């Protein structure tokens, strides 16, 4: 979907919402070092390929109203600086084995209207 050229490497905002995009969120998004804002809600995405840990500037990730299912994408806990994750209205069923919400930058996490079961572990040392 995204090619590696000088113009795309400078991309800071990506808005793909309210389309009919399918499949996985492209892995090439993880190669955009200046990416701060991703809005891709109301599509038909089913998975996340990118390793967003390279996106040191990423603050906002809105992926609600898609078709994500199964385990919460564990790669999102590793994104240093990520403040906002919105995955509501998907079909996420578990947070994953032994997960711990340890991203001390995270200010908002929206997971309403999924199919979550099991425990949700939040260490108190990260709560303000």
Residue frames as qw, qx, qy, qz and C-alpha x, y, z in Angstrom:
[[0.000, 0.885, 0.465, 0.000, 0.00, 0.00, 0.00],
 [0.112, -0.971, 0.140, 0.158, 2.70, 2.50, 0.95],
 [0.813, 0.417, -0.123, 0.387, 5.95, 2.77, -0.95],
 [0.602, -0.586, -0.020, 0.542, 9.24, 3.77, 0.62],
 [0.454, 0.568, 0.142, 0.672, 10.07, 7.12, -0.92],
 [0.270, 0.084, -0.314, 0.906, 11.11, 10.44, 0.57],
 [0.355, -0.355, -0.153, -0.851, 7.59, 11.84, 0.61],
 [0.764, -0.392, -0.438, -0.265, 5.98, 8.99, 2.55],
 [0.646, -0.094, -0.524, 0.547, 8.77, 8.88, 5.16],
 [0.058, 0.145, -0.234, 0.960, 7.79, 12.41, 6.20],
 [0.459, -0.465, -0.540, -0.530, 4.11, 11.48, 6.65],
 [0.023, -0.159, 0.637, -0.754, 2.78, 12.57, 10.07],
 [0.543, 0.184, 0.447, -0.687, -1.00, 12.16, 9.67],
 [0.142, 0.011, -0.885, -0.443, -2.82, 9.30, 7.96],
 [0.526, 0.189, 0.419, -0.715, -6.63, 9.35, 7.66],
 [0.178, 0.058, -0.884, -0.428, -8.20, 6.27, 6.07],
 [0.277, 0.225, 0.752, -0.554, -11.52, 6.25, 7.93],
 [0.566, 0.493, 0.379, -0.542, -14.95, 5.47, 6.49],
 [0.375, 0.466, -0.634, -0.490, -13.82, 3.50, 3.46],
 [0.961, 0.014, 0.016, -0.275, -14.10, -0.16, 2.50],
 [0.263, 0.639, -0.716, 0.096, -10.49, -1.15, 3.13],
 [0.960, -0.195, -0.051, -0.197, -9.98, -4.84, 3.92],
 [0.820, 0.238, -0.395, 0.339, -7.30, -7.22, 5.11],
 [0.659, -0.450, -0.265, 0.541, -4.49, -6.26, 7.47],
 [0.045, -0.981, 0.077, 0.174, -3.33, -2.77, 8.31],
 [0.759, 0.569, -0.226, 0.220, -0.21, -2.57, 6.09],
 [0.818, -0.353, -0.092, 0.444, 3.13, -3.42, 7.65],
 [0.490, 0.408, 0.058, 0.768, 4.77, -0.49, 5.88],
 [0.282, -0.873, -0.143, -0.372, 3.08, 1.89, 8.35],
 [0.781, -0.576, -0.016, 0.242, 5.63, 0.76, 10.91],
 [0.689, 0.075, 0.151, 0.705, 8.40, 2.23, 8.76],
 [0.101, 0.780, 0.206, 0.582, 7.10, 5.80, 8.98],
 [0.514, -0.125, -0.499, 0.686, 9.20, 7.41, 11.73],
 [0.026, -0.058, 0.140, -0.988, 7.29, 10.73, 11.82],
 [0.407, -0.418, -0.667, -0.463, 3.81, 9.21, 11.92],
 [0.081, -0.124, 0.543, -0.827, 1.82, 10.80, 14.80],
 [0.550, 0.207, 0.366, -0.721, -1.84, 10.24, 13.96],
 [0.122, -0.001, -0.901, -0.416, -3.57, 7.23, 12.38],
 [0.550, 0.210, 0.404, -0.700, -7.31, 7.21, 11.88],
 [0.263, 0.132, -0.838, -0.460, -8.64, 4.11, 10.12],
 [0.371, 0.183, 0.750, -0.516, -12.01, 3.55, 11.76],
 [0.667, 0.485, 0.303, -0.478, -15.08, 2.25, 9.90],
 [0.393, 0.503, -0.678, -0.364, -13.28, -0.06, 7.51],
 [0.967, -0.053, -0.085, -0.232, -13.00, -3.85, 7.28],
 [0.253, 0.610, -0.715, 0.228, -9.46, -4.37, 8.57],
 [0.915, -0.267, -0.252, -0.165, -8.97, -7.76, 10.24],
 [0.854, -0.283, -0.105, 0.424, -5.37, -7.61, 11.51],
 [0.064, -0.970, 0.216, 0.088, -2.38, -5.41, 12.27],
 [0.896, 0.272, -0.083, 0.341, 0.92, -6.13, 10.49],
 [0.302, 0.759, -0.278, 0.505, 3.08, -3.12, 11.34],
 [0.658, -0.328, -0.419, 0.533, 5.54, -3.09, 14.18],
 [0.028, -0.923, -0.173, -0.344, 4.64, 0.35, 15.49],
 [0.682, -0.616, -0.047, 0.391, 7.53, 0.30, 17.99],
 [0.548, 0.102, 0.231, 0.797, 9.63, 2.08, 15.32],
 [0.001, -0.724, -0.352, -0.593, 7.07, 4.90, 15.20],
 [0.418, -0.197, -0.490, 0.739, 8.51, 6.95, 18.05],
 [0.106, -0.044, 0.007, -0.993, 6.19, 9.88, 17.24],
 [0.385, -0.364, -0.724, -0.442, 2.91, 7.92, 17.18],
 [0.148, -0.083, 0.517, -0.839, 0.43, 9.39, 19.68],
 [0.608, 0.222, 0.284, -0.708, -3.04, 8.54, 18.33],
 [0.088, 0.087, -0.928, -0.352, -4.37, 5.28, 16.86],
 [0.587, 0.188, 0.338, -0.711, -8.09, 5.02, 16.04],
 [0.184, 0.146, -0.899, -0.368, -9.15, 1.62, 14.69],
 [0.440, 0.196, 0.671, -0.563, -12.74, 1.30, 15.92],
 [0.711, 0.479, 0.227, -0.462, -15.52, -0.24, 13.82],
 [0.342, 0.506, -0.732, -0.302, -13.33, -2.71, 11.97],
 [0.934, -0.049, -0.238, -0.261, -13.21, -6.51, 12.03],
 [0.172, 0.510, -0.767, 0.349, -10.32, -7.15, 14.43],
 [0.875, -0.325, -0.131, -0.334, -10.93, -10.36, 16.37],
 [0.862, -0.006, -0.397, 0.315, -9.19, -12.70, 18.77],
 [0.632, -0.440, -0.241, 0.591, -6.32, -11.41, 20.88],
 [0.017, -0.977, -0.010, 0.213, -5.59, -7.72, 21.46],
 [0.699, 0.608, -0.177, 0.332, -2.65, -6.72, 19.21],
 [0.748, -0.535, -0.102, 0.378, 0.24, -7.12, 21.67],
 [0.570, 0.253, 0.100, 0.776, 2.55, -4.95, 19.54],
 [0.075, -0.807, -0.207, -0.548, 0.56, -1.87, 20.61],
 [0.658, -0.733, -0.116, 0.126, 1.75, -2.14, 24.25],
 [0.744, -0.189, 0.126, 0.629, 5.34, -1.59, 23.04],
 [0.332, 0.688, 0.232, 0.602, 4.76, 1.75, 21.30],
 [0.417, -0.359, -0.314, 0.774, 6.66, 4.30, 23.39],
 [0.008, 0.150, -0.047, -0.988, 4.73, 7.55, 23.52],
 [0.254, -0.356, -0.721, -0.538, 1.37, 6.21, 22.31],
 [0.152, -0.021, 0.468, -0.871, -1.31, 8.09, 24.26],
 [0.635, 0.223, 0.214, -0.708, -4.60, 7.06, 22.64],
 [0.028, 0.051, -0.950, -0.307, -5.80, 3.65, 21.41],
 [0.619, 0.183, 0.252, -0.721, -9.37, 3.19, 20.19],
 [0.151, 0.099, -0.936, -0.304, -10.41, -0.34, 19.24],
 [0.454, 0.206, 0.623, -0.603, -14.05, -0.21, 20.29],
 [0.754, 0.438, 0.147, -0.467, -16.70, -2.01, 18.21],
 [0.383, 0.455, -0.778, -0.203, -14.46, -4.84, 17.04],
 [0.923, -0.187, -0.224, -0.251, -14.51, -8.51, 18.09],
 [0.261, 0.511, -0.711, 0.406, -11.47, -8.67, 20.36],
 [0.811, -0.372, -0.383, -0.238, -11.99, -11.52, 22.80],
 [0.815, -0.454, -0.150, 0.328, -8.89, -11.59, 24.99],
 [0.053, -0.965, 0.252, 0.053, -6.07, -9.32, 26.09],
 [0.634, 0.517, -0.557, 0.144, -3.58, -12.15, 25.61],
 [0.857, -0.308, -0.368, 0.188, -1.78, -14.50, 27.96],
 [0.652, -0.420, -0.204, 0.597, -0.15, -12.76, 30.90],
 [0.286, 0.634, 0.157, 0.701, -0.45, -9.29, 29.40],
 [0.341, -0.622, -0.375, 0.597, 0.05, -6.24, 31.53],
 [0.243, 0.899, 0.212, 0.296, -0.90, -2.72, 30.51],
 [0.662, -0.470, -0.039, 0.583, 2.50, -1.17, 31.09],
 [0.386, 0.497, 0.231, 0.742, 2.59, 1.72, 28.64],
 [0.290, -0.527, -0.423, 0.677, 3.05, 4.64, 31.02],
 [0.014, -0.104, 0.247, 0.963, 2.26, 7.15, 28.22],
 [0.163, -0.402, -0.800, -0.415, -1.21, 5.75, 27.52],
 [0.179, 0.018, 0.328, -0.927, -3.95, 8.19, 28.54],
 [0.703, 0.191, 0.162, -0.665, -6.98, 6.65, 26.82],
 [0.018, -0.115, 0.969, 0.218, -7.79, 3.04, 25.93],
 [0.645, 0.158, 0.104, -0.741, -11.19, 2.39, 24.33],
 [0.073, 0.121, -0.976, -0.165, -12.26, -1.26, 24.15],
 [0.523, 0.208, 0.502, -0.657, -16.04, -1.01, 24.62],
 [0.800, 0.400, 0.112, -0.433, -18.33, -3.29, 22.61],
 [0.330, 0.452, -0.817, -0.137, -15.85, -6.07, 21.97],
 [0.888, -0.194, -0.338, -0.242, -16.13, -9.66, 23.23],
 [0.161, 0.573, -0.674, 0.438, -13.57, -9.48, 26.03],
 [0.880, -0.403, -0.209, -0.142, -13.31, -12.29, 28.56],
 [0.793, 0.003, -0.343, 0.503, -10.79, -13.16, 31.26],
 [0.470, -0.672, -0.199, 0.537, -8.62, -10.86, 33.35],
 [0.343, 0.836, 0.038, 0.427, -7.52, -7.32, 32.61],
 [0.721, -0.409, -0.192, 0.525, -4.25, -6.61, 34.42],
 [0.192, 0.859, -0.015, 0.475, -3.28, -3.00, 35.13],
 [0.618, -0.152, -0.433, 0.638, -0.32, -2.33, 37.45],
 [0.215, -0.902, -0.353, 0.121, -1.22, 0.47, 39.85],
 [0.488, -0.480, 0.136, 0.716, 2.21, 2.07, 39.54],
 [0.245, 0.149, 0.518, 0.806, 1.20, 3.25, 36.05],
 [0.089, -0.756, -0.611, -0.217, -2.13, 4.78, 37.10],
 [0.163, 0.236, -0.166, 0.943, -2.31, 8.52, 37.75]]
